Amino acid sequence: MSIISLIIKREFIAKVRNKSFIVMTFLSPLLFVGIAAFVGYLGSLKADVKQIAIHDETGIFINEFKNSEEFHYMNMSNVDMKVLKDSLVSESFEGLLFIPKADDYNTLQDKIQYLSNDSPSITFLADTEDIIAKKLTKLNFEKAKLDTLAIQKAEADVNIKVAKSTGEESLKGLNEIKIAIGGAFGYLIMMFIIIYGNMVMRSVIEEKTNRIIEIIISSVKPFQLMMGKIIGTSLAGILQFLIWAIIGLALMFGFSYFFGINASPSAKVPPEMMHQAQEQMSTIQLYIKELWNLPIATIIICFILYFIGGYFLYSSFYAAIGAAVDNETDSQQFLLPIIMPLILGVYIGFFTVINDPHGNIATVFSMVPLTSPIVMLMRIPFGVPWWQIVLSITILFGTFMGVVWFASKIYRVGILMYGKKPTWKELYKWLKY
């Protein structure tokens, strides 16, 4: 067995037999589900009802404001404004909406004020402006002797139905679902490149600090040691992802079975609720069908390939940094330039791919090796030509071969350097050595 194979086996077994690896492999999915459920629970909690006082000198708008679960409106039109401002200072209510008298409606719309000790939310202000604007518009129609009832009846409510060119019914929001799926895979790659890359770096620093490395490289070349650590750790990561993929597919099959085969209506449900439940169930089944129409096999295969390529690429940097420094504190100055392309890939994916998955920006960054593992995975659910995927993967692994050559030059010099904080200038000298 070759020396690299022995190192790979040692690193893989050391990672897989670690108790934290076993626990987190099976606990992480539960943690993600638990966090999602907790966030959903927090979102369902009702906020405290805010008391909003209204001083309407015109008497026109007070009845337009209806109480809701979040806001309760109080008619304070008969109370003096000075008293209301004093009550606002003492925080008797959340805010005060002041609507003064005006000669005409055009003048009035610029004189309305909202007084509050705290800055109001944009949503609240927008809703309040909308209520007042609708009432003023109606009053302007009446002043112009227009038939407001006829205008109201003439207002159109358009609901565009989405369908495919084959005539098959489609659904709204599929792009959001696709970017969420691609984004989840891309985000996982980013997180685990960072996590497992740091594992490689810490392993190198630990062996270097304990002076074990001096014994190891007496029989192993530094390049072989570096590649063995990178590949061994990546195999542990792939094993973890495969376990998660199996769990995820099992849950997806179960979800599909529950909402598809076992979706039987109950005879005790009222007809109105029955019809609504059937529509909701039909919509859920359509969403499940659309999810199965996604290139799932391509996504999973590309995820593994981009995980391997991206991990190899970035772990080469992490291994070189670990060899160059004596402790993790000294490594911080070198980590930011490595992490920035990953963060850039996430931002480009979420802000560009969702709007134009086949545009120039998305296509270019899905080819750039430092961002392609994230951006390309976000594009694949939208359908990407196979030649672009092949070209992107080829560039990624080709770049890895070039980077690992440079990283090995830093690794072989820095692995025996002690007691000196390296600088970018020193690293450049090691490359030329």
Salt bridges, closest charged atoms under 4 A:
GLU11 OE2 - ARG10 NH1 2.71
GLU11 OE1 - LYS15 NZ 3.16
GLU11 OE2 - LYS229 NZ 3.03
GLU57 OE2 - HIS55 NE2 3.67
GLU64 OE2 - LYS135 NZ 3.46
GLU69 OE2 - LYS46 NZ 3.95
ASP86 OD2 - LYS82 NZ 3.66
ASP130 OD2 - LYS134 NZ 3.48
GLU168 OE2 - LYS289 NZ 3.01
GLU207 OE2 - ARG10 NH2 3.45
GLU207 OE2 - LYS229 NZ 2.92
GLU214 OE2 - ARG211 NH1 3.60
GLU279 OE2 - HIS275 NE2 2.82
GLU290 OE2 - LYS164 NZ 3.52
ASP326 OD1 - LYS208 NZ 3.49
ASP330 OD1 - LYS421 NZ 3.80
GLU426 OE2 - LYS420 NZ 3.23
